[in-house]
């Protein structure tokens, strides 16, 4: 097959199954860390481990997401997106089932690391295929709608996880994740098109390194990737550390902890819905500029509430919800622009983008954790505000470089 794949302008029933199946797999990978978070205190209790291991679970998951990015993107450029993604779903199913056999906290964290490798397949292969399979406006709408579906995981995950551990052992969760992923694999097998037809090129490490050098030296790719990472970092740091903040240190029951997450992720969903409505009606850059305002303002409210008031949960949650709204407006459009900022194969660009963003996530979560344990919640949220301001600056630099390249 050597013909160039033509992006679809409209969706038929079979074409709908592809993004729905991909988002179901992404949902499974999200729920695999959001649903287990309220159960992490039970995990460390069962394994007689310290509270430091609570956030280590998510950090290990994200570190796993770094390991294969560099390989999968270029590999899918040459052998095709479809076989690589289908293999990734099977790998995730196997590692979820492997968690049922863990006996120590170290084994559990290792399995979390292996499960995190599934993130590589989504970012470097799945997202690239969506962008190639559909036109610009349709792909942005789909990415925004897909984000809303996957956000059901962090929205309901803490509540579902808190309820789940009341009725079943935490290991049973991973059997559920494997089952959901199997249905995603079946849907992808039935519907996923091959958007990167084989061109006869052999896989060459020298050629791959040359492609990466071209991508990494592209200012727009670097600025855009760092921006995406910093935009999302405050949310992921909150997801990772909030069980310790709210349940262990503030003494809240797990269900109350879960309910406090709802307005935050509702804000993220609202931002994605607004982006979906704007897509195709305004320039792709317009929602990105609009989203910066609530993003930085919300992080500022959260930081001020944590710094100047004691246990000001209302102000913190309000600020994080406003920030999440801005994040929803920014992400999909910024991803699209960054992905198409280079002429190198989109699998390679998506892999580089994913590597940079996940590295920002992993390092940032650890820094936020250390700041919380060392100085408390005020410095934790001040770090979030710094991340948001840095993201805004990088977005401005990206837009300037983008405008210069189009002259």
C-alpha positions as CSV (number, residue, x, y, z in Angstrom):
1,X,0.0,0.0,0.0
2,X,1.8,3.1,-1.1
3,X,-1.0,5.7,-1.7
4,X,-1.2,8.8,0.4
5,X,-4.0,8.6,3.0
6,X,-6.6,11.3,2.5
7,X,-7.9,13.0,5.7
8,X,-11.7,12.6,6.2
9,X,-13.8,15.8,6.3
10,X,-16.9,14.0,7.7
11,X,-17.5,10.9,9.8
12,X,-19.4,7.8,8.9
13,X,-20.4,5.0,11.3
14,X,-17.2,3.0,10.8
15,X,-15.0,6.1,11.1
16,X,-16.6,6.9,14.4
17,X,-15.5,3.6,15.8
18,X,-11.8,4.4,15.4
19,X,-11.7,7.5,17.7
20,X,-14.2,5.9,20.1
21,X,-12.0,2.8,20.5
22,X,-8.9,4.9,20.9
23,X,-10.5,7.0,23.5
24,X,-11.7,3.9,25.3
25,X,-8.1,2.7,25.5
26,X,-7.0,6.1,26.7
27,X,-9.9,6.1,29.2
28,X,-8.6,2.7,30.5
29,X,-5.0,4.1,30.9
30,X,-6.4,7.2,32.7
31,X,-8.7,5.3,35.0
32,X,-5.7,3.0,35.8
33,X,-4.1,5.8,37.9
34,X,-7.1,8.0,38.8
35,X,-9.2,5.2,40.2
36,X,-6.3,3.7,42.2
37,X,-5.3,7.0,43.8
38,X,-7.8,6.9,46.7
39,X,-6.8,3.3,47.2
40,X,-3.1,4.0,47.4
41,X,-3.3,4.4,51.1
42,X,-4.7,0.8,51.2
43,X,-1.9,-0.3,48.8
44,X,0.9,1.1,51.0
45,X,-0.8,-0.4,54.1
46,X,-1.1,-3.9,52.5
47,X,2.6,-3.7,51.5
48,X,3.7,-2.0,54.8
49,X,5.2,1.0,52.9
50,X,5.5,4.7,53.7
51,X,3.3,7.6,52.4
52,X,6.1,8.6,50.0
53,X,5.0,5.7,47.8
54,X,1.6,7.3,47.1
55,X,2.8,9.8,44.5
56,X,5.5,7.4,43.4
57,X,2.8,5.3,41.8
58,X,1.9,8.1,39.3
59,X,5.5,9.2,38.9
60,X,6.5,5.6,37.9
61,X,3.5,5.5,35.5
62,X,4.6,8.7,33.8
63,X,8.3,7.6,33.7
64,X,7.1,4.5,31.9
65,X,5.5,6.9,29.4
66,X,8.9,8.2,28.5
67,X,10.7,5.0,27.8
68,X,9.3,4.0,24.4
69,X,8.2,7.3,22.9
70,X,11.5,7.7,21.0
71,X,11.1,4.3,19.3
72,X,7.3,4.0,18.6
73,X,6.9,7.2,16.7
74,X,9.6,6.5,14.1
75,X,8.7,2.8,14.0
76,X,5.0,3.6,13.2
77,X,6.2,6.0,10.5
78,X,7.9,3.1,8.8
79,X,5.8,-0.1,9.6
80,X,2.4,1.7,10.1
81,X,0.4,3.1,12.9
82,X,-2.1,0.2,13.1
83,X,0.1,-2.8,14.1
84,X,2.1,-0.7,16.6
85,X,-1.0,0.6,18.4
86,X,-2.7,-2.8,18.5
87,X,0.4,-4.3,20.0
88,X,0.4,-1.5,22.7
89,X,-3.1,-2.3,23.8
90,X,-2.2,-6.0,24.2
91,X,0.8,-5.0,26.3
92,X,-1.3,-2.8,28.6
93,X,-3.7,-5.7,29.1
94,X,-0.9,-8.1,30.1
95,X,0.7,-5.6,32.5
96,X,-2.7,-4.9,34.2
97,X,-3.2,-8.6,34.8
98,X,0.4,-8.9,36.0
99,X,-0.4,-6.5,38.9
100,X,-2.7,-9.1,40.3
101,X,0.5,-11.2,41.1
102,X,2.4,-8.4,43.0
103,X,3.6,-9.1,46.5
104,X,5.6,-6.0,47.4
105,X,5.4,-2.3,46.9
106,X,8.5,-2.5,44.7
107,X,6.8,-5.0,42.4
108,X,3.7,-2.9,42.3
109,X,5.6,0.2,41.3
110,X,7.4,-1.8,38.6
111,X,4.1,-2.9,37.2
112,X,2.9,0.7,37.3
113,X,6.0,1.7,35.3
114,X,5.3,-1.0,32.7
115,X,1.6,0.1,32.5
116,X,2.8,3.6,31.9
117,X,4.5,2.6,28.7
118,X,0.9,2.5,27.3
119,X,1.0,6.3,27.3
120,X,3.7,6.0,24.6
121,X,1.4,4.2,22.2
122,X,-1.4,6.8,22.7
123,X,0.7,9.9,22.2
124,X,3.2,8.8,19.6
125,X,0.9,6.6,17.5
126,X,-2.8,7.1,18.4
127,X,-2.9,10.9,18.4
128,X,-0.7,11.1,15.3
129,X,-3.2,8.7,13.5
130,X,-6.2,10.9,14.5
131,X,-4.5,14.0,13.2
132,X,-3.6,12.3,9.9
133,X,-7.0,10.6,9.5
134,X,-9.1,13.7,9.8
135,X,-9.0,17.4,8.6
136,X,-7.7,20.1,10.9
137,X,-11.0,21.4,12.2
138,X,-12.5,17.9,12.5
139,X,-9.4,16.5,14.3
140,X,-9.4,19.4,16.8
141,X,-13.1,18.8,17.5
142,X,-12.5,15.1,17.9
143,X,-9.5,15.7,20.2
144,X,-11.6,18.0,22.4
145,X,-14.5,15.6,22.5
146,X,-12.1,12.7,23.1
147,X,-10.6,14.6,26.0
148,X,-14.0,15.0,27.5
149,X,-14.6,11.3,27.4
150,X,-11.2,10.5,28.9
151,X,-11.9,13.2,31.6
152,X,-14.6,11.0,32.9
153,X,-11.8,9.0,34.3
154,X,-10.3,11.7,36.6
155,X,-13.8,13.1,37.2
156,X,-15.3,9.9,38.4
157,X,-12.1,7.9,39.1
158,X,-11.5,9.1,42.6
159,X,-15.2,8.6,43.6
160,X,-15.4,5.2,41.8
161,X,-12.1,4.2,43.4
162,X,-13.2,5.2,46.9
163,X,-16.4,3.3,46.5
164,X,-14.6,0.3,44.9
165,X,-12.3,-0.3,47.8
166,X,-15.2,-0.6,50.1
167,X,-16.6,-3.6,48.3
168,X,-13.6,-5.3,46.6
169,X,-9.8,-5.6,47.0
170,X,-7.8,-2.9,45.2
171,X,-6.2,-5.5,42.9
172,X,-9.6,-6.3,41.3
173,X,-9.4,-2.8,39.8
174,X,-6.7,-4.0,37.4
175,X,-8.8,-6.8,36.1
176,X,-11.4,-4.2,35.3
177,X,-8.8,-2.1,33.4
178,X,-7.7,-5.1,31.4
179,X,-11.3,-5.9,30.4
180,X,-12.0,-2.4,29.2
181,X,-8.8,-2.4,27.2
182,X,-9.8,-5.6,25.5
183,X,-13.0,-4.0,24.1
184,X,-10.8,-1.1,23.0
185,X,-8.5,-3.5,21.2
186,X,-11.4,-5.1,19.4
187,X,-12.7,-1.8,18.2
188,X,-9.3,-0.6,16.9
189,X,-8.8,-3.9,15.2
190,X,-12.2,-3.5,13.4
191,X,-11.9,0.2,12.5
192,X,-8.5,1.8,12.6
193,X,-7.2,3.0,9.2
194,X,-3.6,2.9,8.2
195,X,-2.7,6.5,7.9
196,X,1.1,6.0,7.5
197,X,1.4,3.5,4.6
198,X,4.7,1.7,4.3
199,X,7.0,3.5,1.9
200,X,9.7,0.8,1.7
201,X,12.2,2.5,4.0
202,X,14.0,0.2,6.4
203,X,14.2,1.1,10.0
204,X,17.6,2.8,10.5
205,X,18.8,4.1,13.8
206,X,21.0,6.7,12.0
207,X,18.0,8.0,10.1
208,X,15.8,8.0,13.3
209,X,18.5,10.1,15.1
210,X,18.7,12.4,12.2
211,X,14.9,12.9,12.3
212,X,15.0,13.6,16.0
213,X,17.8,16.1,15.6
214,X,15.7,18.0,13.0
215,X,12.7,17.9,15.4
216,X,14.5,18.9,18.6
217,X,16.3,21.8,16.9
218,X,12.9,23.2,15.8
219,X,12.1,26.0,18.2
220,X,8.3,25.7,17.6
221,X,8.2,22.0,18.5
222,X,10.3,22.7,21.7
223,X,8.3,25.7,22.7
224,X,5.0,24.0,22.0
225,X,5.9,20.8,23.8
226,X,7.2,22.5,26.9
227,X,4.0,24.7,26.9
228,X,1.7,21.7,26.8
229,X,3.7,20.0,29.6
230,X,3.6,23.1,31.9
231,X,-0.1,23.8,31.1
232,X,-1.0,20.3,32.4
233,X,1.5,20.0,35.2
234,X,-0.5,21.7,38.0
235,X,-3.4,19.4,37.4
236,X,-1.3,16.2,37.4
237,X,0.6,17.4,40.5
238,X,-2.7,17.9,42.2
239,X,-4.0,14.5,41.2
240,X,-0.8,12.8,42.4
241,X,-0.6,14.6,45.8
242,X,-4.2,15.4,46.7
243,X,-4.8,12.0,48.5
244,X,-2.0,12.9,50.9
245,X,-3.2,16.6,51.2
246,X,-6.9,15.9,51.6
247,X,-7.2,12.4,53.1
248,X,-4.0,11.9,55.2
249,X,-3.2,15.4,56.3
250,X,-6.6,17.2,56.2
251,X,-8.4,14.1,57.6
252,X,-11.1,14.0,54.9
253,X,-13.0,10.8,54.1
254,X,-12.3,9.3,50.7
255,X,-15.7,10.2,49.3
256,X,-15.3,13.9,50.3
257,X,-11.9,13.8,48.6
258,X,-13.6,12.4,45.5
259,X,-16.3,15.1,45.4
260,X,-13.8,17.9,45.7
261,X,-12.2,16.7,42.4
262,X,-15.6,17.0,40.5
263,X,-15.6,20.8,40.0
264,X,-12.0,20.8,38.8
265,X,-12.5,18.2,36.1
266,X,-15.9,19.7,35.3
267,X,-14.0,22.9,34.5
268,X,-11.7,21.0,32.2
269,X,-14.7,19.4,30.4
270,X,-16.3,22.8,30.0
271,X,-13.1,24.2,28.4
272,X,-13.0,21.3,25.9
273,X,-16.7,21.7,25.0
274,X,-16.1,25.4,24.4
275,X,-13.1,24.6,22.3
276,X,-15.2,22.1,20.2
277,X,-17.7,24.8,19.6
278,X,-15.0,27.3,18.5
279,X,-13.2,24.9,16.2
280,X,-13.7,25.7,12.6
281,X,-15.2,29.1,13.4
282,X,-12.1,30.9,14.6
283,X,-8.3,30.6,14.0
284,X,-6.8,27.6,15.7
285,X,-4.6,30.0,17.8
286,X,-7.6,32.0,19.1
287,X,-8.7,29.5,21.8
288,X,-5.1,29.2,22.9
289,X,-4.8,32.9,23.6
290,X,-8.2,33.0,25.3
291,X,-7.3,30.0,27.5
292,X,-4.2,31.7,29.0
293,X,-6.3,34.2,30.9
294,X,-8.4,31.8,33.1
295,X,-5.4,29.4,33.3
296,X,-3.1,31.9,35.0
297,X,-5.8,33.6,36.9
298,X,-7.1,30.4,38.4
299,X,-3.7,29.2,39.5
300,X,-3.2,32.7,41.1
301,X,-6.4,32.3,43.1
302,X,-5.4,28.8,44.2
303,X,-1.9,30.0,45.3
304,X,-3.3,33.1,47.1
305,X,-5.9,31.0,48.9
306,X,-3.3,28.5,50.1
307,X,-0.8,31.2,51.1
308,X,-3.0,33.7,52.9
309,X,-5.7,31.5,54.4
310,X,-5.7,28.3,56.4
311,X,-7.5,25.3,54.8
312,X,-9.2,27.6,52.3
313,X,-10.5,24.6,50.3
314,X,-13.2,26.6,48.6
315,X,-10.7,29.1,47.2
316,X,-8.2,26.4,46.1
317,X,-10.9,24.3,44.4
318,X,-12.4,27.4,42.7
319,X,-9.0,28.5,41.4
320,X,-8.1,25.0,40.2
321,X,-11.5,24.8,38.4
322,X,-10.9,28.1,36.6
323,X,-7.4,27.0,35.7
324,X,-8.8,23.7,34.3
325,X,-11.2,25.6,32.1
326,X,-8.3,27.5,30.5
327,X,-6.3,24.3,30.2
328,X,-9.2,22.7,28.2
329,X,-9.2,25.7,25.8
330,X,-5.4,25.6,25.2
331,X,-4.4,21.9,24.8
332,X,-5.9,20.5,21.7
333,X,-5.2,23.4,19.4
334,X,-1.7,23.8,20.8
335,X,-1.1,20.1,20.2
336,X,-2.2,20.4,16.6
337,X,-0.1,23.4,15.8
338,X,3.0,21.8,17.5
339,X,2.6,18.5,15.7
340,X,2.5,20.2,12.3
341,X,5.4,22.6,13.1
342,X,7.9,20.2,11.5
343,X,7.9,18.4,8.1
344,X,9.4,15.2,9.7
345,X,7.0,12.2,10.0
346,X,4.2,12.9,12.4
347,X,5.0,9.7,14.4
348,X,8.5,11.1,15.2
349,X,7.2,14.6,16.0
350,X,4.5,13.1,18.2
351,X,7.1,11.0,20.0
352,X,9.4,14.0,20.6
353,X,6.4,16.0,21.8
354,X,5.3,13.2,24.1
355,X,8.8,12.7,25.5
356,X,9.2,16.4,26.4
357,X,5.8,16.7,28.0
358,X,6.0,13.5,30.0
359,X,9.5,14.5,31.2
360,X,8.0,17.8,32.4
361,X,5.2,15.9,34.1
362,X,7.5,13.4,35.9
363,X,10.0,15.9,37.1
364,X,7.4,18.5,38.0
365,X,5.3,16.1,40.1
366,X,8.4,15.1,42.0
367,X,9.3,18.8,42.6
368,X,5.8,19.6,43.7
369,X,5.8,16.6,46.1
370,X,9.1,17.6,47.7
371,X,7.9,21.2,48.0
372,X,4.7,20.1,49.8
373,X,6.6,17.8,52.2
374,X,9.2,20.5,52.9
375,X,7.1,23.6,53.1
376,X,3.4,22.8,53.0
377,X,0.4,23.5,50.7
378,X,1.2,27.2,50.1
379,X,4.5,26.5,48.3
380,X,2.9,23.5,46.4
381,X,0.3,25.9,44.8
382,X,2.9,28.7,44.3
383,X,4.8,26.2,42.2
384,X,1.6,25.6,40.2
385,X,1.3,29.3,39.5
386,X,5.0,29.5,38.4
387,X,4.3,26.6,36.0
388,X,1.3,28.4,34.5
389,X,3.2,31.7,34.0
390,X,6.1,29.8,32.4
391,X,3.6,28.1,30.1
392,X,2.1,31.5,29.1
393,X,5.5,32.9,28.3
394,X,6.5,29.8,26.2
395,X,3.2,30.0,24.3
396,X,3.9,33.6,23.4
397,X,7.4,32.5,22.2
398,X,5.8,29.7,20.2
399,X,3.3,32.1,18.5
400,X,6.1,34.5,17.6
401,X,8.2,31.7,16.1
402,X,5.2,30.4,14.2
403,X,4.4,33.8,12.8
404,X,8.0,34.3,11.7
405,X,8.1,30.9,10.0
406,X,4.9,31.7,8.0
407,X,6.3,35.0,6.5
